[in-house]
């Protein structure tokens, strides 16, 4: 199994820490988050990884090396200018010759990647997205009303629930035909293009744990879990 780990961002939400370290090298307990990520994907059967680097990428290369200490092969790409979350995939067209995983480099989860890949292969869509049901509190009163402006319902500070993107994708190589070469292109751009062209995508619902340590509140929560030995992707 092949995986692309996206590790080229600047981690602006975690400044000033990310002025010194790239976000995937932020420590969670005893390990940098990218090491937790690599241990997790290896336990789930991934043995070939391409890390897309940009900001402070040389530090990631020094840390992870060729992957031999985890019995896997790690290679790297380097973006001379930011290409968005998916723009760098064009650099890997020859390497991505089968269904592959794309993972954000700052996530922590207990998602079963084998089950995720099986789900993707059992369906015909070229893209599968892992989602997590996420409550979002609204700190104001919310009205519902018809086209005539007449109020039909009111909720005081409700909590809404959304299927939130986890930053874990399974893609067929045909997806690469939708990614333009040499320009910034994000996952949001891909979804808008697929919807505009009537192309199908499918979601895989995850009911376990998920954190994006790029958000300060999740980074703090991950530290608390690590101190208690409850981190969901803790290496064995």
Secondary structure, 3 states (H helix, E strand, C coil): CEEEEEECCCCHHHCCHHHCCCHHHCEECCEEHHHHHHHHHHHCCCCEEEEEECCCHHHHHHHHCCCHHHCCEEEEEECCCCCHHHHHHHHHCCCCCCCEEEEECCEEECCCHHHHHHHHHCCCCCEEEEEEEEEEECCCEEEEECCCCCEEEEEECCEEEEEEEEEEEEECHHHHHHCCCCCCCCHHHHHHHHHHCCCCCEEEEECCCEEECCCHHHHHHHHHHHHCCCCCCCCC
